[in-house]
Amino acid sequence: MYVLGTALTGPLPPPVPGGMWWFQRGVCALPAALVTWSLSTFVVSYVTAVLLGHVDLLVPYISDASAVVPERCVFGFMLSISSFLGVATVYVRYKQVQALALGGELKLHRLNCAGMVLGIMSSVGMCVVANFQKTTIMSVHLLGAGLTFGCGALYILVQTGVSYHMQPRFHGRDILWARTAVGLWTMASVIISFLSSAILYDDLPGVDVDRKIRWRPEETGYTAHLVSAVAEWCLAFSFICFFLTYIRDFQVRSSCSPQWQSKIKHYHCKTSFSDLFCITNYICMSRAECDTFNVTAHLSCFIS
């Protein structure tokens, strides 16, 4: 039996009864699509830029791999879709926690609201980065990058705090440790990126580092640039790994018929993905309607 929030360890489960696969259960296809599409965005733009000779093979900045046509157009289009998927994922997560949290847990509700705001800001920043490349309007591009990575890092920390308050009642400690590890990975990437960028600017006074795309190993500041670029890629991949942990959480049921089995409140649920926000049947509800029985029933929809 997998409980809400079980970490993604081991192989994916086999098709569920009725011929449905794991990605058809609830809205888990939403974070799965976000992860897959975002990863494809980075890979496609990087490979295109390298093959066309627009960037160096060895670890360019993410923005460098999307600074020139045609990869700039591909990156902008694909990342805009990732931004939309990010907003949708953040919203569903917010409603999920809202429904599962008890009415008196004020701290959890505040963290949940803060997480939604930070997540949406990060997604909007991603859209800004997608449409304002560093070769066009640099100031707006940097603003978008700050929103994406800054608010995104805070979102991961806040959601880790949410997971701490929700375990072990709603999910095991394994998901908490997984999100804590990703949070530490994110913060380490942020710190390394900031320090290496500061060193890079200090080593190259008077040079427009922001618009510099080509780097040679013998150049001053090459090592700092390499460390900064690696940290940026690590930061992006830490975001992707964090949203991977949402897949189990989002494997909810849109319609449930309870069948009491001795003392275990286990419910056999039908699975459907007919509506993108099908969990609103149980998640988007008034808090006044969430008595003890309903909370138990709603929670059962996250158990398989």
Helices and strands as residue ranges (DSSP letters): G 22-24, H 29-51, G 64-66, H 71-100, H 106-131, H 138-146, I 147-151, H 152-166, H 173-203, G 209-211, H 222-244, H 246-249, E 255-258, E 267-270, G 278-281, G 287-289, H 292-300
